[in-house]
Amino acid sequence: VDVAHIDIQRRLGSMSDVTLKRLLAYNNVQEIHVSLSTGTKDSHKPARAGDWGVEWACEKLKDRVPVIIECVMNKMSRNERLDQIELLLGKV
């Protein structure tokens, strides 16, 4: 499950509230990808605390669901990369 893709679908109105609730409650999620989307495009920007889907991903991580940090890191500093890890692991 890619939280940026879900956020885009929510913004565009192409995912109903019923579908979203079912997805978030689904107990067999195998993997979650976390990054920030901007508007209607998956931009793979670093996620921030409070971004849609981050809290849900952290809760699933507590249940041992693998979480992939999917932002583009090659232009980020070491500290910025560590911040992305801390964003998720710091909540576990």
PyMOL commands that set and color helices and strands:
alter all, ss='L'
color gray80, all
select helices_A, chain A and resi 3-12+17-25+54-62+78-89
alter helices_A, ss='H'
color red, helices_A
select strands_A, chain A and resi 32-34+36-38+41-45+67-69
alter strands_A, ss='S'
color yellow, strands_A
deselect
rebuild
show_as cartoon
